[in-house]
Amino acid sequence: MHLSLEHCGLRTPSLHWIGVLLTVPLLAVAPVRTDEVRVRLFEEAAPRALVVSAEQGLVFLAGAGPDNVLAELAPHQQATIRMRGADLHVTLGETAFYALSLRILPHDGALLDVEVAEGRTPVAPRRYPGRLTVSIDPSDTPTIRLINHVALDAYVACVVAREYGFEDLEGAKAMAVLVRTFVLRAAGTLGDAYDIVDHRLAQQYDGMIPLTDAAREAARQTEGEVLTYHGELVEAVYFSSSGGHTADNDAVWEGRPVPYLRGVSDPYDAASPQARWHTALPRRQLLDALSEQYDLDAEGFYIGERSRDGRVQTVQLIHGDGIAREIPSNGFRLLVNHRFGQNSLKSTLFDVRRTGNAYVFEGRGFGHGVGLNQHGALEMARQGFGYRDILAFYFTDVTVQQRGEATPQPFLKETPAAAANATGKTPRNTPSRRVGW
């Protein structure tokens, strides 16, 4: 079946789409799944123009109504969607029309190829399962809001492939349980429009292109399984490498201690390529970055408190002979990585010294250190442990169970009172020397 927009008066771009109901049934379009995740795509890229196509199968472009088909895409045909004021301007070859919002509906399992044609940052083309909705995000700087409505386990498989990436099945299954738990707990925390974003503030979701057989099988074999503590969904956090010991949550994020997020001695990280590392950073540039960020003239810094596993908890910025400001080590790490590259300071488990005009950091591990260690999971799988063993090692007193048996809980909120009462810190030692002068 082919729909000619010319017969509907929608051929020229000068006509504003108001909402004519077209009598084209959508019986052939895949039905809306009730077990879906709504993922906002490309938020960081702030797209102003998108190109959508499908390699195989038809794709319907529809308005808001149940039978409101505006156009269809043949295989390999492209639709370009641009912002024009408060509207979307859609072009397909010589056909063009406006819409307030758009649904992109693949037929019979077709996968959608999406490219950011114009935005804040470039993004490689990606391929997505499920369907898309497109609208204008009414923020101070409007952008296209693109949401992927995708089946839960298809999302889980894609994230496991992107976030874990190893080919061992048991480690991938442990990750699948965590990814599923994370997104189910996140649902509803970002408002009504979508459940989760696709970038590092949540879980990295790049669609189907990175998908592996191990990730797909892990999602299938753990279907419906989540991780719980006393029947409630846990904070399902994970990271790359522990450096020999995982971290207490309150030692990293200064929130209240969480019983199942307790640090453990971790012998399974020894083979990790991130088990030990060092990096050198230019002294003056680092001090300038600290001075700019914290509005002071930093002349050096002390290493302040350390947690019981040796991670730096605070960094004290100095000016003259005094401490000008104390900052959390995680903030210090994020600033360094923002200024000098994402892998510059891989963890807060480090020592530092000045050598000439450089600071030399020597450290262990990669990431925040709380929850599951991915390189550790890989090693445990190699040694014959199952995914439940892996989860039980990195989380304290948890249970793997079906999602229908678990109680959703909101994300933990850190408060000054909770931070003041946090345990697991070693007493403050008076610094014997400063780093940088």
Summary of the structure (lengths in Angstrom):
residues: 437
radius of gyration: 25.0
end to end distance: 74.8
largest distance: 81.6
contacts: 1465
relative contact order: 0.13
helix: 23%
strand: 30%
